[in-house]
């Protein structure tokens, strides 16, 4: 066993903030082997869960508040992406407006009316982009303030000091849960696979009649094995 793996194993047996921080440092190491990275991730999850287990009423209350903070942190990431897109769109609209104004300056009398319309449209688009960008920016500020306020309301130092990376482990986002559900469902109400319980909201499975679905474990790689041909959705034998 490598020295790094021994260190990770030792940290995985500790229930402390120091162990969490040490594992976070290890996870930043770009020289980790695949085995070491997998071990470090597993140890980080284990220690995070153990450390965050509530031991009294105050801590139980803090865990619930941390769950709310985690949701806002997910929302904040979405807002940051939206703000980037809105900012990029605003820059494009500014350039469009500048070009439209310049084209009006260069317009002949015959072109002037059409290019005035172009300036007006570009201006309207710019105003809309500015408003949209301001709206997202304001929501970003409000969400940051909410997170800071909620964090200040945590009663115990144990949860106040919890790194944000732990929130991703302790309180996975709704999107991740949805992705898991989609991955678990093969698209067949009763496909017969021991690992698939089916899904009431979708239909599928291969019947050779153009369906979409079927269990990946039973995919027919050779389409000739299907009498009716491959359905194109993941064929079951």
KAPESUL-V138490 format. One record per pair of residues at least 24 apart in sequence whose C-alpha atoms are under 7 Angstrom apart, sorted by the first residue. I is the first residue (numbers start at 1). J is the second residue. D is the distance in whole Angstrom. If there is no record, write none. Layout:
# KAPESUL-V138490
((I;J;D) (I;J;D))
This chain:
# KAPESUL-V138490
((5;36;6) (8;39;7) (8;40;6) (8;43;7) (12;43;5) (12;46;7) (12;47;6) (14;47;7) (15;47;6) (15;50;6) (15;51;5) (16;51;6) (20;44;6) (20;47;7) (20;48;7) (45;169;6) (48;166;6) (49;170;7) (58;155;7) (59;156;7) (62;154;6) (62;155;7) (62;159;7) (67;171;6) (69;147;6) (69;150;7) (70;167;6) (70;171;6) (71;173;7) (72;143;7) (72;147;7) (74;173;7) (76;140;7) (76;143;7) (79;136;7) (79;140;6) (83;133;6) (83;136;6) (83;137;7) (86;132;7) (86;133;5) (87;133;6) (89;129;7) (90;126;7) (90;129;5) (90;130;6) (93;125;7) (93;126;5) (94;126;6) (96;122;6) (97;122;5) (97;123;6) (186;213;6) (186;214;6) (186;215;5) (187;213;5) (187;214;6) (188;213;6) (188;214;6) (205;236;7) (206;231;6) (206;235;5) (206;236;5))
